[in-house]
Amino acid sequence: MTKFQWGMHITGIWQAHDAGHPSCGQSMATPDVAAFDPIFWFFHANWDRLWWEWQKIMQATAYWTFRSTIFGSPAFLQAPLNTLSPFTETADMTIDLTATGVDYAPPAAPVPGPPNVRAAALGSLVAARNVNVAPAPQVSVMLKGIDRLSIPGTFRATLKADGEPLTRKFFFQSTEPRTCEACRNEPVTDLTFLVDSDAIVGRPLTVDLEVLDREDPRKGTLVPARVYGHPTINVRLLLEESSQE
């Protein structure tokens, strides 16, 4: 499994996490109170277990080997973004799970290996490789350039073709993103949808974005695109590495 393919795998885990929170109910959808819901601890303990399994497979259990797997900025491993207030530990100190005195019993059945990811959801592969357009009848639709700081809390984006809902994505974040240091460090985000090409060919695409915070008066109402930065919709064919050398 290449670093690129594992990067795609982790993107899937990230999106599953963000979708899992609101799927568990309103309290889990709101970062301010999510940890007061008992299911939060089962939910995140499992992510912690899965993350550690990933680290061991990637041999990323130490600072530098872990950092080598990061595509974007490693700023969250360095001061001041590595703080985990009110705890004295910092993010970089939690890379080696066993050093913290925590471990998980293996599951009863063997854990399946990572999926054989061949398609690139971002529509790009290293030019030095042989690249084919994937035969699968799917395309990648990216809502690119979302100003997350203008959206109060977790939100849901629904991709529509000619007004018909096709699929949706969630983004889990603080109800006050402008006061959240991690949010301000990465104020713009993207959401990627994989859809059947037949479902969108010849049909106008739109995206509805809704606020999910129960305390916000706009809960369940659509947020105008001008509020969150007029993001663009980008459609790309999927690519795959050719088996030919």
N, C-alpha and C positions, 0 to 999 in steps of 0.2 A: 504494500500500500504506500503510495507516494505521499509526500507532505501536502500536495495540492488536494489529493483525494481525501486525506484526513481533515483538511481544512473544510471541505464540503460537508463531511460527516459532523464536524463540530458546529457548523452553521445550522445543521438540522437539529442538533441538540439544543442550541440556543433558541431556535424558533419553537421547539417543543416545550421548553421551559416557559416562554412567554405566553404560549397558548394554554399551558396547563394551569397557570395561576387563575385566570378568569374562568376557566372551565370548572374549577372547584368551588365557585361561588363568589359572591360580592366581596366578602371580607378578604379573600385571597387575591382578588383583583386590585386591591388598594394597598400599595406598599406601606403606608403609614400604620396599618393595623394587621397586615397579613400574618405577622409572627404571633399574634394572639389567637389565631385559629389553630387548634391542635393538629390538623392535617398538614400544616406547614412543615412541621418537623419530620414527618414521614416523607413528605414530598421532597424536601431538600436533602435529607439523609440519603435518599436513593440517588439524587443527582451527584452528591458527594462520592458515593460508591462508584457510579458510572464514570465519573471524572477520574478517579484514582485508577480504575481499570484501563482507561485510555492512556493515562500517564505511563503505566507500566508497559503497555504494548509499545508505546512510542519511545520508551526509555527516557522519559522526560520527568524523572523524579527528583532532579537536582536543579538548582537555579539556572545554570547556563544551558543545560540540555532542555529544560522547559522553555526558556526564553527563545531557543532556536526554533520552536514550533509556532511562534507568534508571527502572524502576517502584518498586523497593524502596529500601533504604538505600544511599547512595553511600559508606558508611563505608570500603569497601575501597580507595577512592581517596585516603583521608586517613590521617594518622598516628593511632594506631600500626598500624592494620590494613593499610596500604599497603606495609609492608616485605616484601622478598623475600629473606630471609636464605638464604645468606650473601652475596648480591650487594649492591652499593651502590645499584643502581637500585631505584626504588620503582614500584608499580603504575601510578601516574599518568604516569610517565615512559615507559611502554611503549604508550601509546595510539596515538601516531603511529609506525607500524611503520617507515616509511622513515627516520625520525629515528634509529633504532637501527642503521641500515645493513643492514637485512634486507628482502628482497622476494622474491616468487615469480613464476616465469615463468607466463604464462597457459596454460591447458590447450589441447590441440590443437583440441578442438571448443569452440564457444561454450557458456558456462555457461548453463543454463536460468534464466529469471527466477524470482523467488520464487513459491511456489504462491499461488493465489487463495483465501486462507483466508477462508471466510465464516462457518463455525460457531465459536461461542465455547465452548471446552471448560469454562470456568468457569460457563457458564450465565447470564451477565449482560452487558448492553450498555448504553451511555449512554441514559438514559431519553428524552432529547430526540430520539433517532432512531426511525424506524419499525422495530419489532421483530416478527419472526415466530418461531414454533416451527419448527425445521428439519424438513423432511419426511423426512430421512434416518432410518432406523430404528436410530439409535444414541443412547446416553445416556452421560453423564459420571458415573463413580463415583470419588469422592475418598476416600482414606484420610487423614483430616485430624487433625493434632495428634500426630504421632509424636515422642516424646522421643528424639532421635537420640543424645543424650549417654549413654544407657543401653545403647547397642548397640555392641559392640566391633568396629568396622570396617565394611567393605562388607556390605550386606545385600540380600536378595531378598524381595520381597513378591509373593505369588501370590494373585490374586483367584479365589474359588471360588463357584459357585452350586450349592447343595444338595450340596456336597462335590466337585463336578466342577471341575477347574482350567479357567479361561477365558483368563487372560492374566497376565503378570507384569511387574514393574518392578524395576529395580536402583537402589540408592543407594550411590555411591562415597564413602567417607569414611575418616578416620584410624582406626587400630586402637585408639587411645587418645583418643577425642573429648573427654574431660573436660580433657585437657591441651592440646588444640588451640584456639588463640585464635579462629580463624575459626569453628570449631564452636560454641564458647561464645557467640559473637556472635549466632548464629542457631541456638539449641538445639532449636527445634521445626520440623519440616518436614512437607510433605504430598506424597502421590503420587496422580496422576490416571490413571485407566484409561478408555479409550473402548471400549465393548462394544455388541454388538447388543442391542436392547431385548428381543427374543424370547428371548435366552439367560438373562435374569434375571427376567422377569416371573413372579410367583408362586413364586419359588424363594428360599430363605434365602441371604443373602450372608455369606461369611466371608472373612477374609484370613489366610493363613499367612505368618509372617515368619521367615526363616532367616539365620543368621550364615554368612558365606562365608570368614572368615579361617581359613586352614589350620592356624594355630598355636593357635587357640582351641579348647578341649575341646568347645565347643558347636557346632562346625562341622557343618552339615547337620542340626542339630536345630532344632525349632521354639522360638521365643522367646514366652513367655506375654505376652498383651496388657498385663497389669498391669506388666510390666517396662518397657515403652516407652510408658507414659502413658495407657493405655486410649483410644486414638484412636477417632474416630467414622467411620462410613461414611456418606457423603452422596451421594445420587443426584440428578442434575439432568438435565432435558431440555436439548437443545442449542438455542441460539437463533441467528438470523441477521438481518442488516440487510435490511429490505425495500427493494426497488428503487423503491418509491413515495416521493415527496417529501411 
